[in-house]
Amino acid sequence: MSALPVLVVDDDPFVRRSTASATRALGFQAVEAKSTEEARFVLAGHRVSAVVSDYDLMNGGTGLDVLELAEANQPAALRVLMSGNPPPGLPLALGSGLVQHFLLKPFGIAELRQILRQLPAD
């Protein structure tokens, strides 16, 4: 049985690697991207079970852009937005279903586990 793939998107290398490491510790395969463009490439060529994206991406775009790509290309993927400051459009994005879960940074592995445990077994 292979580990379910989770795309982790953050332009901050420390946060991206830490989140990917926590994802792996929970038994998932972490695929990392540092920008909206890298996320677009991953989503076009690889099946992922979840996308965990930071809201503020300094390399262009936002986490909402990444989650829109995920919704369009892989609608079954669980979509999670993370940020140190909840973005102004968060209630609307949550209400529309674009954002299925929100993680307030800093968060712990237990919070990430609670969300990712909703993924079906592969």
N, CA, C and O atoms as CSV, one atom per row, in Angstrom:
chain,resi,resn,atom,element,x,y,z
A,1,MET,N,N,0.852,-1.174,0.000
A,1,MET,CA,C,0.000,0.000,0.000
A,1,MET,C,C,0.898,1.237,0.000
A,1,MET,O,O,1.804,1.353,0.825
A,2,SER,N,N,0.644,2.153,-0.922
A,2,SER,CA,C,1.472,3.350,-0.997
A,2,SER,C,C,0.836,4.488,-0.203
A,2,SER,O,O,-0.374,4.523,0.021
A,3,ALA,N,N,1.691,5.410,0.209
A,3,ALA,CA,C,1.218,6.559,0.988
A,3,ALA,C,C,0.465,7.517,0.080
A,3,ALA,O,O,0.857,7.727,-1.068
A,4,LEU,N,N,-0.612,8.096,0.587
A,4,LEU,CA,C,-1.373,9.070,-0.185
A,4,LEU,C,C,-0.542,10.339,-0.376
A,4,LEU,O,O,0.084,10.810,0.573
A,5,PRO,N,N,-0.527,10.901,-1.593
A,5,PRO,CA,C,0.259,12.103,-1.845
A,5,PRO,C,C,-0.470,13.378,-1.415
A,5,PRO,O,O,-1.654,13.564,-1.693
A,6,VAL,N,N,0.272,14.244,-0.732
A,6,VAL,CA,C,-0.242,15.534,-0.277
A,6,VAL,C,C,0.679,16.617,-0.812
A,6,VAL,O,O,1.884,16.587,-0.564
A,7,LEU,N,N,0.121,17.573,-1.543
A,7,LEU,CA,C,0.886,18.703,-2.065
A,7,LEU,C,C,0.952,19.786,-0.994
A,7,LEU,O,O,-0.076,20.248,-0.500
A,8,VAL,N,N,2.177,20.186,-0.641
A,8,VAL,CA,C,2.406,21.242,0.343
A,8,VAL,C,C,2.999,22.436,-0.393
A,8,VAL,O,O,4.059,22.326,-1.008
A,9,VAL,N,N,2.306,23.592,-0.330
A,9,VAL,CA,C,2.737,24.780,-1.064
A,9,VAL,C,C,3.006,25.912,-0.086
A,9,VAL,O,O,2.107,26.360,0.626
A,10,ASP,N,N,4.258,26.369,-0.058
A,10,ASP,CA,C,4.633,27.528,0.758
A,10,ASP,C,C,5.931,28.088,0.200
A,10,ASP,O,O,6.849,27.331,-0.117
A,11,ASP,N,N,6.017,29.405,0.078
A,11,ASP,CA,C,7.242,30.014,-0.452
A,11,ASP,C,C,8.342,30.108,0.601
A,11,ASP,O,O,9.506,30.313,0.258
A,12,ASP,N,N,7.991,29.962,1.868
A,12,ASP,CA,C,8.984,29.971,2.939
A,12,ASP,C,C,9.547,28.552,3.067
A,12,ASP,O,O,8.822,27.633,3.450
A,13,PRO,N,N,10.844,28.364,2.747
A,13,PRO,CA,C,11.397,27.011,2.749
A,13,PRO,C,C,11.296,26.309,4.102
A,13,PRO,O,O,11.060,25.102,4.150
A,14,PHE,N,N,11.469,27.044,5.198
A,14,PHE,CA,C,11.394,26.427,6.523
A,14,PHE,C,C,9.983,25.900,6.788
A,14,PHE,O,O,9.816,24.764,7.230
A,15,VAL,N,N,8.978,26.720,6.520
A,15,VAL,CA,C,7.588,26.311,6.764
A,15,VAL,C,C,7.205,25.168,5.830
A,15,VAL,O,O,6.555,24.211,6.250
A,16,ARG,N,N,7.614,25.267,4.550
A,16,ARG,CA,C,7.292,24.220,3.586
A,16,ARG,C,C,7.911,22.887,4.017
A,16,ARG,O,O,7.233,21.859,4.026
A,17,ARG,N,N,9.183,22.909,4.368
A,17,ARG,CA,C,9.857,21.669,4.771
A,17,ARG,C,C,9.285,21.120,6.084
A,17,ARG,O,O,9.135,19.907,6.235
A,18,SER,N,N,8.969,21.996,7.020
A,18,SER,CA,C,8.397,21.559,8.298
A,18,SER,C,C,7.025,20.918,8.096
A,18,SER,O,O,6.723,19.874,8.674
A,19,THR,N,N,6.210,21.552,7.278
A,19,THR,CA,C,4.876,21.009,7.006
A,19,THR,C,C,4.984,19.693,6.246
A,19,THR,O,O,4.250,18.747,6.534
A,20,ALA,N,N,5.898,19.628,5.275
A,20,ALA,CA,C,6.106,18.381,4.528
A,20,ALA,C,C,6.612,17.274,5.451
A,20,ALA,O,O,6.194,16.123,5.334
A,21,SER,N,N,7.502,17.622,6.358
A,21,SER,CA,C,8.032,16.648,7.309
A,21,SER,C,C,6.922,16.114,8.224
A,21,SER,O,O,6.851,14.913,8.486
A,22,ALA,N,N,6.069,17.004,8.699
A,22,ALA,CA,C,4.940,16.590,9.543
A,22,ALA,C,C,3.986,15.697,8.748
A,22,ALA,O,O,3.446,14.728,9.281
A,23,THR,N,N,3.785,16.027,7.485
A,23,THR,CA,C,2.913,15.235,6.618
A,23,THR,C,C,3.477,13.824,6.463
A,23,THR,O,O,2.742,12.840,6.540
A,24,ARG,N,N,4.786,13.737,6.244
A,24,ARG,CA,C,5.437,12.419,6.128
A,24,ARG,C,C,5.351,11.642,7.444
A,24,ARG,O,O,5.127,10.431,7.446
A,25,ALA,N,N,5.532,12.347,8.556
A,25,ALA,CA,C,5.458,11.694,9.869
A,25,ALA,C,C,4.069,11.105,10.117
A,25,ALA,O,O,3.922,10.153,10.883
A,26,LEU,N,N,3.069,11.664,9.476
A,26,LEU,CA,C,1.699,11.167,9.612
A,26,LEU,C,C,1.404,10.021,8.636
A,26,LEU,O,O,0.295,9.488,8.614
A,27,GLY,N,N,2.411,9.647,7.827
A,27,GLY,CA,C,2.249,8.513,6.924
A,27,GLY,C,C,1.853,8.849,5.507
A,27,GLY,O,O,1.466,7.964,4.744
A,28,PHE,N,N,1.941,10.107,5.144
A,28,PHE,CA,C,1.593,10.528,3.791
A,28,PHE,C,C,2.861,10.817,2.989
A,28,PHE,O,O,3.934,11.019,3.559
A,29,GLN,N,N,2.729,10.835,1.679
A,29,GLN,CA,C,3.827,11.240,0.809
A,29,GLN,C,C,3.675,12.744,0.590
A,29,GLN,O,O,2.623,13.197,0.139
A,30,ALA,N,N,4.699,13.514,0.901
A,30,ALA,CA,C,4.640,14.968,0.708
A,30,ALA,C,C,5.304,15.346,-0.602
A,30,ALA,O,O,6.424,14.924,-0.890
A,31,VAL,N,N,4.608,16.139,-1.385
A,31,VAL,CA,C,5.141,16.711,-2.616
A,31,VAL,C,C,5.192,18.211,-2.367
A,31,VAL,O,O,4.183,18.813,-2.001
A,32,GLU,N,N,6.359,18.820,-2.562
A,32,GLU,CA,C,6.531,20.228,-2.216
A,32,GLU,C,C,6.528,21.130,-3.446
A,32,GLU,O,O,7.021,20.759,-4.511
A,33,ALA,N,N,5.958,22.332,-3.272
A,33,ALA,CA,C,5.996,23.382,-4.293
A,33,ALA,C,C,6.165,24.714,-3.579
A,33,ALA,O,O,5.625,24.918,-2.492
A,34,LYS,N,N,6.918,25.620,-4.196
A,34,LYS,CA,C,7.168,26.916,-3.560
A,34,LYS,C,C,6.394,28.063,-4.196
A,34,LYS,O,O,6.510,29.205,-3.751
A,35,SER,N,N,5.602,27.775,-5.237
A,35,SER,CA,C,4.887,28.848,-5.929
A,35,SER,C,C,3.610,28.296,-6.562
A,35,SER,O,O,3.393,27.086,-6.628
A,36,THR,N,N,2.786,29.216,-7.019
A,36,THR,CA,C,1.575,28.836,-7.738
A,36,THR,C,C,1.937,28.068,-9.005
A,36,THR,O,O,1.284,27.081,-9.343
A,37,GLU,N,N,2.971,28.518,-9.704
A,37,GLU,CA,C,3.384,27.856,-10.944
A,37,GLU,C,C,3.867,26.432,-10.687
A,37,GLU,O,O,3.516,25.515,-11.430
A,38,GLU,N,N,4.668,26.242,-9.643
A,38,GLU,CA,C,5.111,24.881,-9.317
A,38,GLU,C,C,3.917,24.008,-8.939
A,38,GLU,O,O,3.858,22.836,-9.309
A,39,ALA,N,N,2.973,24.579,-8.207
A,39,ALA,CA,C,1.773,23.828,-7.834
A,39,ALA,C,C,0.977,23.454,-9.081
A,39,ALA,O,O,0.460,22.340,-9.174
A,40,ARG,N,N,0.874,24.368,-10.032
A,40,ARG,CA,C,0.155,24.099,-11.292
A,40,ARG,C,C,0.795,22.903,-12.006
A,40,ARG,O,O,0.093,22.018,-12.497
A,41,PHE,N,N,2.121,22.884,-12.059
A,41,PHE,CA,C,2.853,21.793,-12.695
A,41,PHE,C,C,2.564,20.463,-11.997
A,41,PHE,O,O,2.284,19.461,-12.655
A,42,VAL,N,N,2.632,20.457,-10.682
A,42,VAL,CA,C,2.372,19.225,-9.920
A,42,VAL,C,C,0.938,18.748,-10.146
A,42,VAL,O,O,0.706,17.566,-10.400
A,43,LEU,N,N,-0.015,19.662,-10.054
A,43,LEU,CA,C,-1.427,19.295,-10.194
A,43,LEU,C,C,-1.755,18.790,-11.596
A,43,LEU,O,O,-2.666,17.980,-11.766
A,44,ALA,N,N,-1.021,19.261,-12.592
A,44,ALA,CA,C,-1.267,18.825,-13.966
A,44,ALA,C,C,-0.700,17.430,-14.223
A,44,ALA,O,O,-1.201,16.708,-15.086
A,45,GLY,N,N,0.338,17.046,-13.483
A,45,GLY,CA,C,1.006,15.801,-13.801
A,45,GLY,C,C,0.944,14.701,-12.764
A,45,GLY,O,O,1.383,13.581,-13.028
A,46,HIS,N,N,0.405,14.994,-11.586
A,46,HIS,CA,C,0.403,14.011,-10.505
A,46,HIS,C,C,-0.931,14.041,-9.770
A,46,HIS,O,O,-1.508,15.106,-9.548
A,47,ARG,N,N,-1.406,12.875,-9.401
A,47,ARG,CA,C,-2.611,12.811,-8.587
A,47,ARG,C,C,-2.223,13.116,-7.148
A,47,ARG,O,O,-1.250,12.565,-6.631
A,48,VAL,N,N,-2.973,13.981,-6.510
A,48,VAL,CA,C,-2.768,14.261,-5.092
A,48,VAL,C,C,-4.091,14.043,-4.363
A,48,VAL,O,O,-5.169,14.221,-4.931
A,49,SER,N,N,-3.986,13.658,-3.104
A,49,SER,CA,C,-5.184,13.435,-2.290
A,49,SER,C,C,-5.578,14.676,-1.514
A,49,SER,O,O,-6.730,14.832,-1.109
A,50,ALA,N,N,-4.595,15.569,-1.309
A,50,ALA,CA,C,-4.858,16.810,-0.573
A,50,ALA,C,C,-3.858,17.871,-1.018
A,50,ALA,O,O,-2.755,17.569,-1.473
A,51,VAL,N,N,-4.283,19.126,-0.870
A,51,VAL,CA,C,-3.420,20.280,-1.115
A,51,VAL,C,C,-3.464,21.136,0.141
A,51,VAL,O,O,-4.535,21.548,0.589
A,52,VAL,N,N,-2.284,21.399,0.708
A,52,VAL,CA,C,-2.154,22.262,1.879
A,52,VAL,C,C,-1.320,23.452,1.418
A,52,VAL,O,O,-0.124,23.308,1.169
A,53,SER,N,N,-1.941,24.627,1.302
A,53,SER,CA,C,-1.248,25.786,0.746
A,53,SER,C,C,-1.297,26.987,1.670
A,53,SER,O,O,-2.315,27.281,2.296
A,54,ASP,N,N,-0.161,27.672,1.737
A,54,ASP,CA,C,-0.096,28.956,2.429
A,54,ASP,C,C,-0.904,29.968,1.625
A,54,ASP,O,O,-1.022,29.847,0.406
A,55,TYR,N,N,-1.457,30.958,2.305
A,55,TYR,CA,C,-2.196,32.006,1.602
A,55,TYR,C,C,-1.251,32.977,0.907
A,55,TYR,O,O,-1.429,33.270,-0.276
A,56,ASP,N,N,-0.253,33.479,1.622
A,56,ASP,CA,C,0.665,34.478,1.077
A,56,ASP,C,C,1.815,33.796,0.351
A,56,ASP,O,O,2.723,33.253,0.980
A,57,LEU,N,N,1.770,33.830,-0.970
A,57,LEU,CA,C,2.844,33.268,-1.779
A,57,LEU,C,C,3.553,34.419,-2.478
A,57,LEU,O,O,2.981,35.074,-3.350
A,58,MET,N,N,4.791,34.661,-2.092
A,58,MET,CA,C,5.535,35.818,-2.603
A,58,MET,C,C,5.902,35.695,-4.077
A,58,MET,O,O,6.246,36.691,-4.712
A,59,ASN,N,N,5.836,34.488,-4.626
A,59,ASN,CA,C,6.253,34.273,-6.014
A,59,ASN,C,C,5.110,34.466,-7.003
A,59,ASN,O,O,5.189,33.989,-8.135
A,60,GLY,N,N,4.072,35.141,-6.602
A,60,GLY,CA,C,2.929,35.385,-7.482
A,60,GLY,C,C,1.760,34.499,-7.117
A,60,GLY,O,O,1.921,33.298,-6.904
A,61,GLY,N,N,0.598,35.085,-7.047
A,61,GLY,CA,C,-0.600,34.333,-6.710
A,61,GLY,C,C,-0.764,34.178,-5.208
A,61,GLY,O,O,0.061,34.630,-4.413
A,62,THR,N,N,-1.849,33.531,-4.854
A,62,THR,CA,C,-2.150,33.267,-3.442
A,62,THR,C,C,-2.522,31.801,-3.283
A,62,THR,O,O,-2.666,31.065,-4.259
A,63,GLY,N,N,-2.671,31.405,-2.050
A,63,GLY,CA,C,-3.133,30.054,-1.775
A,63,GLY,C,C,-4.519,29.787,-2.335
A,63,GLY,O,O,-4.840,28.653,-2.690
A,64,LEU,N,N,-5.338,30.822,-2.416
A,64,LEU,CA,C,-6.663,30.638,-3.018
A,64,LEU,C,C,-6.532,30.287,-4.493
A,64,LEU,O,O,-7.313,29.491,-5.014
A,65,ASP,N,N,-5.536,30.881,-5.176
A,65,ASP,CA,C,-5.278,30.534,-6.583
A,65,ASP,C,C,-4.884,29.059,-6.699
A,65,ASP,O,O,-5.340,28.355,-7.599
A,66,VAL,N,N,-4.034,28.605,-5.780
A,66,VAL,CA,C,-3.600,27.206,-5.780
A,66,VAL,C,C,-4.801,26.287,-5.553
A,66,VAL,O,O,-4.945,25.272,-6.234
A,67,LEU,N,N,-5.661,26.643,-4.599
A,67,LEU,CA,C,-6.823,25.795,-4.312
A,67,LEU,C,C,-7.823,25.812,-5.460
A,67,LEU,O,O,-8.507,24.815,-5.692
A,68,GLU,N,N,-7.920,26.921,-6.178
A,68,GLU,CA,C,-8.773,26.965,-7.380
A,68,GLU,C,C,-8.229,26.013,-8.446
A,68,GLU,O,O,-8.995,25.309,-9.103
A,69,LEU,N,N,-6.904,25.995,-8.615
A,69,LEU,CA,C,-6.286,25.050,-9.552
A,69,LEU,C,C,-6.588,23.613,-9.138
A,69,LEU,O,O,-6.921,22.772,-9.972
A,70,ALA,N,N,-6.467,23.345,-7.845
A,70,ALA,CA,C,-6.744,22.003,-7.343
A,70,ALA,C,C,-8.200,21.624,-7.585
A,70,ALA,O,O,-8.494,20.511,-8.021
A,71,GLU,N,N,-9.095,22.539,-7.305
A,71,GLU,CA,C,-10.528,22.259,-7.495
A,71,GLU,C,C,-10.835,21.972,-8.965
A,71,GLU,O,O,-11.645,21.098,-9.272
A,72,ALA,N,N,-10.190,22.707,-9.872
A,72,ALA,CA,C,-10.433,22.528,-11.305
A,72,ALA,C,C,-9.792,21.250,-11.846
A,72,ALA,O,O,-10.386,20.558,-12.673
A,73,ASN,N,N,-8.580,20.936,-11.382
A,73,ASN,CA,C,-7.833,19.798,-11.926
A,73,ASN,C,C,-8.043,18.497,-11.169
A,73,ASN,O,O,-7.999,17.415,-11.755
A,74,GLN,N,N,-8.269,18.604,-9.874
A,74,GLN,CA,C,-8.427,17.412,-9.047
A,74,GLN,C,C,-9.489,17.675,-7.980
A,74,GLN,O,O,-9.173,17.825,-6.800
A,75,PRO,N,N,-10.742,17.729,-8.408
A,75,PRO,CA,C,-11.818,18.135,-7.499
A,75,PRO,C,C,-11.989,17.248,-6.269
A,75,PRO,O,O,-12.568,17.686,-5.275
A,76,ALA,N,N,-11.504,16.025,-6.315
A,76,ALA,CA,C,-11.641,15.135,-5.153
A,76,ALA,C,C,-10.593,15.414,-4.079
A,76,ALA,O,O,-10.720,14.936,-2.952
A,77,ALA,N,N,-9.558,16.183,-4.419
A,77,ALA,CA,C,-8.491,16.466,-3.452
A,77,ALA,C,C,-9.014,17.363,-2.329
A,77,ALA,O,O,-9.738,18.327,-2.578
A,78,LEU,N,N,-8.644,17.039,-1.115
A,78,LEU,CA,C,-8.980,17.856,0.050
A,78,LEU,C,C,-8.196,19.163,-0.044
A,78,LEU,O,O,-6.996,19.139,-0.317
A,79,ARG,N,N,-8.852,20.301,0.178
A,79,ARG,CA,C,-8.211,21.616,0.012
A,79,ARG,C,C,-8.105,22.332,1.358
A,79,ARG,O,O,-9.106,22.603,2.021
A,80,VAL,N,N,-6.849,22.631,1.744
A,80,VAL,CA,C,-6.557,23.228,3.044
A,80,VAL,C,C,-5.752,24.498,2.841
A,80,VAL,O,O,-4.740,24.487,2.141
A,81,LEU,N,N,-6.188,25.581,3.442
A,81,LEU,CA,C,-5.463,26.852,3.402
A,81,LEU,C,C,-4.836,27.089,4.763
A,81,LEU,O,O,-5.466,26.853,5.794
A,82,MET,N,N,-3.586,27.559,4.765
A,82,MET,CA,C,-2.928,27.899,6.031
A,82,MET,C,C,-2.396,29.321,5.933
A,82,MET,O,O,-1.988,29.776,4.865
A,83,SER,N,N,-2.406,30.021,7.078
A,83,SER,CA,C,-1.916,31.393,7.109
A,83,SER,C,C,-1.732,31.830,8.556
A,83,SER,O,O,-2.397,31.331,9.463
A,84,GLY,N,N,-0.820,32.765,8.749
A,84,GLY,CA,C,-0.631,33.355,10.069
A,84,GLY,C,C,-1.694,34.397,10.364
A,84,GLY,O,O,-1.956,34.720,11.523
A,85,ASN,N,N,-2.305,34.919,9.308
A,85,ASN,CA,C,-3.378,35.910,9.423
A,85,ASN,C,C,-4.507,35.493,8.503
A,85,ASN,O,O,-4.315,35.435,7.288
A,86,PRO,N,N,-5.669,35.204,9.039
A,86,PRO,CA,C,-6.770,34.806,8.160
A,86,PRO,C,C,-7.027,35.863,7.086
A,86,PRO,O,O,-7.212,37.036,7.409
A,87,PRO,N,N,-7.039,35.462,5.813
A,87,PRO,CA,C,-7.265,36.426,4.735
A,87,PRO,C,C,-8.687,36.969,4.763
A,87,PRO,O,O,-9.596,36.306,5.262
A,88,PRO,N,N,-8.883,38.179,4.227
A,88,PRO,CA,C,-10.210,38.803,4.279
A,88,PRO,C,C,-11.306,37.993,3.597
A,88,PRO,O,O,-12.452,38.033,4.044
A,89,GLY,N,N,-11.000,37.270,2.548
A,89,GLY,CA,C,-12.028,36.512,1.833
A,89,GLY,C,C,-12.242,35.114,2.361
A,89,GLY,O,O,-12.934,34.320,1.724
A,90,LEU,N,N,-11.664,34.783,3.518
A,90,LEU,CA,C,-11.747,33.416,4.033
A,90,LEU,C,C,-13.183,32.947,4.276
A,90,LEU,O,O,-13.525,31.841,3.856
A,91,PRO,N,N,-14.038,33.734,4.933
A,91,PRO,CA,C,-15.412,33.235,5.150
A,91,PRO,C,C,-16.132,32.878,3.851
A,91,PRO,O,O,-16.851,31.880,3.791
A,92,LEU,N,N,-15.940,33.693,2.814
A,92,LEU,CA,C,-16.572,33.408,1.531
A,92,LEU,C,C,-15.975,32.147,0.912
A,92,LEU,O,O,-16.706,31.308,0.386
A,93,ALA,N,N,-14.643,32.010,0.972
A,93,ALA,CA,C,-13.983,30.829,0.406
A,93,ALA,C,C,-14.389,29.554,1.151
A,93,ALA,O,O,-14.552,28.503,0.531
A,94,LEU,N,N,-14.551,29.640,2.460
A,94,LEU,CA,C,-15.016,28.488,3.240
A,94,LEU,C,C,-16.470,28.168,2.902
A,94,LEU,O,O,-16.843,27.005,2.753
A,95,GLY,N,N,-17.277,29.207,2.784
A,95,GLY,CA,C,-18.700,29.020,2.484
A,95,GLY,C,C,-18.941,28.440,1.102
A,95,GLY,O,O,-19.909,27.708,0.896
A,96,SER,N,N,-18.062,28.761,0.142
A,96,SER,CA,C,-18.237,28.266,-1.224
A,96,SER,C,C,-17.697,26.848,-1.391
A,96,SER,O,O,-17.985,26.182,-2.386
A,97,GLY,N,N,-16.916,26.390,-0.417
A,97,GLY,CA,C,-16.326,25.061,-0.512
A,97,GLY,C,C,-14.943,25.054,-1.136
A,97,GLY,O,O,-14.287,24.013,-1.167
A,98,LEU,N,N,-14.482,26.209,-1.638
A,98,LEU,CA,C,-13.137,26.265,-2.209
A,98,LEU,C,C,-12.110,25.876,-1.154
A,98,LEU,O,O,-11.222,25.063,-1.410
A,99,VAL,N,N,-12.236,26.465,0.038
A,99,VAL,CA,C,-11.385,26.119,1.171
A,99,VAL,C,C,-12.205,25.186,2.055
A,99,VAL,O,O,-13.256,25.568,2.568
A,100,GLN,N,N,-11.720,23.973,2.225
A,100,GLN,CA,C,-12.466,23.016,3.046
A,100,GLN,C,C,-12.024,23.047,4.507
A,100,GLN,O,O,-12.793,22.720,5.411
A,101,HIS,N,N,-10.752,23.451,4.722
A,101,HIS,CA,C,-10.215,23.564,6.078
A,101,HIS,C,C,-9.231,24.718,6.123
A,101,HIS,O,O,-8.581,25.040,5.128
A,102,PHE,N,N,-9.129,25.339,7.300
A,102,PHE,CA,C,-8.168,26.426,7.496
A,102,PHE,C,C,-7.288,26.096,8.697
A,102,PHE,O,O,-7.782,25.725,9.762
A,103,LEU,N,N,-5.976,26.236,8.509
A,103,LEU,CA,C,-5.011,26.048,9.593
A,103,LEU,C,C,-4.380,27.397,9.910
A,103,LEU,O,O,-3.785,28.029,9.038
A,104,LEU,N,N,-4.509,27.836,11.151
A,104,LEU,CA,C,-3.890,29.080,11.594
A,104,LEU,C,C,-2.465,28.771,12.040
A,104,LEU,O,O,-2.244,27.957,12.936
A,105,LYS,N,N,-1.505,29.432,11.402
A,105,LYS,CA,C,-0.092,29.240,11.773
A,105,LYS,C,C,0.209,30.027,13.035
A,105,LYS,O,O,-0.333,31.115,13.224
A,106,PRO,N,N,1.045,29.511,13.885
A,106,PRO,CA,C,1.645,28.180,13.826
A,106,PRO,C,C,0.643,27.122,14.286
A,106,PRO,O,O,-0.159,27.358,15.189
A,107,PHE,N,N,0.704,25.975,13.659
A,107,PHE,CA,C,-0.170,24.870,14.039
A,107,PHE,C,C,0.694,23.660,14.360
A,107,PHE,O,O,1.864,23.596,13.983
A,108,GLY,N,N,0.110,22.720,15.050
A,108,GLY,CA,C,0.839,21.521,15.442
A,108,GLY,C,C,0.471,20.330,14.582
A,108,GLY,O,O,-0.482,20.371,13.804
A,109,ILE,N,N,1.239,19.282,14.736
A,109,ILE,CA,C,1.010,18.066,13.966
A,109,ILE,C,C,-0.361,17.470,14.280
A,109,ILE,O,O,-0.967,16.840,13.413
A,110,ALA,N,N,-0.858,17.655,15.499
A,110,ALA,CA,C,-2.178,17.125,15.862
A,110,ALA,C,C,-3.277,17.799,15.039
A,110,ALA,O,O,-4.235,17.145,14.628
A,111,GLU,N,N,-3.139,19.095,14.801
A,111,GLU,CA,C,-4.147,19.802,13.984
A,111,GLU,C,C,-4.108,19.318,12.538
A,111,GLU,O,O,-5.148,19.124,11.908
A,112,LEU,N,N,-2.890,19.126,12.020
A,112,LEU,CA,C,-2.742,18.622,10.655
A,112,LEU,C,C,-3.299,17.198,10.562
A,112,LEU,O,O,-3.982,16.863,9.594
A,113,ARG,N,N,-3.013,16.364,11.560
A,113,ARG,CA,C,-3.517,14.986,11.582
A,113,ARG,C,C,-5.040,14.964,11.556
A,113,ARG,O,O,-5.641,14.171,10.832
A,114,GLN,N,N,-5.660,15.828,12.340
A,114,GLN,CA,C,-7.125,15.863,12.414
A,114,GLN,C,C,-7.742,16.115,11.036
A,114,GLN,O,O,-8.790,15.558,10.709
A,115,ILE,N,N,-7.098,16.942,10.247
A,115,ILE,CA,C,-7.614,17.240,8.910
A,115,ILE,C,C,-7.300,16.105,7.935
A,115,ILE,O,O,-8.185,15.636,7.219
A,116,LEU,N,N,-6.039,15.665,7.906
A,116,LEU,CA,C,-5.635,14.662,6.920
A,116,LEU,C,C,-6.236,13.276,7.200
A,116,LEU,O,O,-6.296,12.444,6.295
A,117,ARG,N,N,-6.673,13.023,8.414
A,117,ARG,CA,C,-7.280,11.721,8.719
A,117,ARG,C,C,-8.613,11.557,7.997
A,117,ARG,O,O,-9.167,10.459,7.957
A,118,GLN,N,N,-9.126,12.637,7.431
A,118,GLN,CA,C,-10.389,12.553,6.672
A,118,GLN,C,C,-10.193,11.945,5.290
A,118,GLN,O,O,-11.160,11.607,4.608
A,119,LEU,N,N,-8.918,11.807,4.877
A,119,LEU,CA,C,-8.646,11.218,3.567
A,119,LEU,C,C,-8.983,9.732,3.587
A,119,LEU,O,O,-8.744,9.049,4.582
A,120,PRO,N,N,-9.536,9.238,2.489
A,120,PRO,CA,C,-9.845,7.811,2.444
A,120,PRO,C,C,-8.558,6.992,2.362
A,120,PRO,O,O,-7.546,7.472,1.853
A,121,ALA,N,N,-8.597,5.784,2.851
A,121,ALA,CA,C,-7.442,4.891,2.736
A,121,ALA,C,C,-7.219,4.580,1.271
A,121,ALA,O,O,-8.170,4.391,0.513
A,122,ASP,N,N,-5.955,4.530,0.877
A,122,ASP,CA,C,-5.618,4.273,-0.528
A,122,ASP,C,C,-5.809,2.811,-0.883
A,122,ASP,O,O,-5.572,2.417,-2.024
